[in-house]
Amino acid sequence: MSDPCDLSAIDARKQIEKKQLSPLELVDSCIARIEAVDGRLNAMVATCYDRARDEAVMAEKAVMQGLALGPLHGLPLGVKDLNVTKGLRTTFGSELHANFIPDSDERIIADLRGAGAIVLGKTNTPEFGAGANTTNRVYGATGNPFDPDRICGGSSGGSAVALACGMVPLATGSDTGGSLRTPASFCGIASHRGTPGLVPSDRRAIGLTTYNVQGPMARNVPDAGLMLSAMAAHLSCDPLSGPVDSAIFGTIEHVDLSTLRVAWSPNLGSVPVDQKIEKIFEERIDLISSVFELCERHDPEMQSALDTFWIIRGVHFLAAQFNAYQNTPDKLGPNVTSNVEAALAMTPQDIGWAMAEQTRLYRSFQRFFEDYDLLLCPGSSVPPFPLEQLYCEEINGKPTRNYVEWLGIASAITLTGHPVTLVPIGLDHTSAPLGMQVVGPRRHSDAFTLAAASAIEKELQTHTRTRRPIPDINTLSAPASANHA
C-alpha cells in the first residue's frame, strides 16, 4: 500500500511540515479509503467530510504561511462514539442518544483538535462501551478487517478497524477491562492504556478509580506516543491527574533491550486463555527472548482478579447507568442491563471485599516488579469469534461465568493501574492478528513503557511471523458478492 492514508502519523506530519504532502490530499486519501472498504466493515459510523476538507484547507494555508504548527497538524482523526464531538452525531452506541448532536467538544477532543488534528468521523462502539463485540442497536456490528464475519473486539473496535485499514492515522479509544487492548490485538494495531489520570477526564462518574481511562490508538507505538502528547494533561477536574510534561511522549526515547529483566506469562497464572493462544504466545516470546538481559516465565499472583473486577465493574455501572435502567429499560441493550442487575444483587460485604482485594492485588503487583522491568502477556485470550456472538461463551471447554470473563487477561491489569502498551505480534492459528501487552513496572512509568514497547515492536518487525499484519484492502474493496463468491 502506498496511498497517503497508509503513511504513519509521524511520517505524514513530517511531510506536511516539509510541504511534501497537503493536508487536503491526506484527508481526501483517508475519505477515499473509508468509502472503499467501510461498506464491508461499518467502522466509521458518522462523518463530517465537508468540515474536514475545510479544516484541511486552513491547515495547508498555515503551512504555506509559515505559522506555528501543532504536533498533530493536518492529521485526520477518528473519534470513538463515546467522545462528545461538536457538530457530529454522538450516540454512545445507545438508542437513548440516537439523535444527539453536541454543540461543543469534550475536553479531550478539543485538545486533539487544538493540536491540529482534523476529525473525519465517529467510530463504532458497543452501547456505552459495554462489551468487546462492537455492535449496538443504532449502527449494528463492526467486522474484523481480516475477516468481516468475525468480531473486531471492543469497545474501541471501530477505531481499531479504521486504523488497520488506513481510514485514519490516529483514533481515540477508552479502556475499562481491555477496550483499548482487545481490539488492538484483534486488528493488528498499537494502543496505550496509560496510568489513570494521565489523560484526565471530566466525565467519569467515579473519578477515584483505575477502572476507566482514555488513550491513543495508532498503527505503531511512536504514533501512539505522538497522539498521547496532545492528550496528557494536568487538570483539577480529575482527582488522579497530576503534573506531567506531555511533550515527552511525542518523541520516543531509545531503550536498550539488552539491559532489561523481563517476565512473561501466558495467562497471568489464573485467567482463562485458549491453550493454542498460550502456545503461540510462548513461541513468539522464544523468538525475541535473547534480546533481553533476562526473559523468564513468572506468573504474578492474581487469582482473585476476575471476581474483584466483576464486582468493581458493577459499582461503576450503577453509578453511570442506574437512572437509565430505572427510567428507560426498553432502550438499553443486554450488556448494560445485565451489568446493572448483577450489581444490584451484590452485597455491601461483596463490595467491601472487592475494594480491599484490589488494594492487596496492587501491592502484590508492586512486589512482583521488584525483580523485573516489564511483564509481557497476550493481548487477547481467544481468537475473534463470529459477529453473532455477544461474548465468548467457553474457553478450553469450560463455560465462562459472565460476558467479560474472557477478557481477564486485560481486566486483571486494569485493577493495578499500571501502564500497558499493546503491540502486534503477527497472526494466530486462525489467521487473525494477535497482540502482546507490554506492562510497565509501576504507575506513572508511561514514557518508559512506551519506549520499551517501541523497541520491542522494532524487534518484532525483524521476524516474518511477528510483523504487524496488514489487511487485504483489495479484497475489502471488492463488492460483497465478489467477496463471498
C-alpha positions, 0 to 999 in steps of 0.5 A: 500500500502506498496511498497517503492514508497508509503513511504513519502519523509521524511520517505524514506530519513530517511531510506536511511540515516539509510541504511534501504532502497537503493536508487536503490530499491526506484527508481526501486519501483517508475519505477515499479509503473509508468509502472503499472498504467501510461498506464491508466493515461499518467502522466509521459510523458518522462523518463530517467530510465537508468540515474536514476538507475545510479544516484541511484547507486552513491547515495547508494555508498555515503551512504555506504561511509559515505559522506555528504548527501543532504536533498533530497538524493536518492529521485526520482523526477518528473519534470513538462514539463515546467522545462528545464531538461538536457538530457530529452525531454522538450516540454512545452506541445507545438508542437513548442518544440516537439523535444527539448532536453536541454543540461543543467538544469534550475536553479531550477532543478539543485538545486533539483538535487544538493540536491540529488534528482534523476529525473525519468521523465517529467510530463504532462502539458497543452501547456505552462501551459495554462489551468487546463485540462492537455492535449496538442497536443504532449502527449494528456490528463492526467486522474484523478487517481480516475477516468481516464475519468475525468480531473486531473486539471492543469497545474501541473496535471501530477505531481499531478497524479504521486504523488497520485499514488506513481510514485514519492515522490516529483514533481515540479509544477508552479502556475499562477491562481491555477496550483499548487492548482487545481490539488492538490485538484483534486488528493488528494495531498499537494502543496505550492504556496509560496510568489513570489520570494521565489523560484526565477526564471530566466525565467519569462518574467515579473519578477515584478509580483505575477502572476507566481511562482514555488513550491513543490508538495508532498503527505503531507505538511512536504514533501512539506516543505522538497522539498521547502528547496532545492528550496528557494533561494536568487538570483539577477536574480529575482527582488522579491527574497530576503534573506531567510534561506531555511533550515527552511522549511525542518523541520516543526515547531509545531503550536498550533491550539488552539491559532489561529483566523481563517476565512473561506469562501466558495467562497471568497464572489464573485467567482463562486463555485458549491453550493454542493462544498460550502456545503461540504466545510462548513461541513468539516470546522464544523468538525475541527472548535473547534480546533481553538481559533476562526473559523468564516465565513468572506468573504474578499472583492474581487469582482473585482478579476476575471476581474483584473486577466483576464486582468493581465493574458493577459499582461503576455501572450503577453509578453511570447507568442506574437512572437509565435502567430505572427510567428507560429499560426498553432502550438499553441493550443486554450488556448494560442491563445485565451489568446493572442487575448483577450489581444490584444483587451484590452485597455491601460485604461483596463490595467491601471485599472487592475494594480491599482485594484490589488494594492487596492485588496492587501491592502484590503487583508492586512486589512482583516488579521488584525483580523485573522491568516489564511483564509481557502477556497476550493481548487477547485470550481467544481468537475473534469469534463470529459477529453473532456472538455477544461474548465468548461463551467457553474457553478450553471447554469450560463455560465462562461465568459472565460476558467479560470473563474472557477478557481477564487477561486485560481486566486483571491489569486494569485493577493495578493501574499500571501502564500497558502498551499493546503491540502486534505480534503477527497472526494466530492459528486462525489467521487473525492478528494477535497482540502482546501487552507490554506492562510497565513496572509501576504507575506513572512509568508511561514514557518508559513503557512506551519506549520499551514497547517501541523497541520491542515492536522494532524487534518484532518487525525483524521476524516474518511471523511477528510483523504487524499484519496488514489487511487485504484492502483489495479484497475489502474493496471488492463488492460483497458478492465478489467477496463471498463468491 
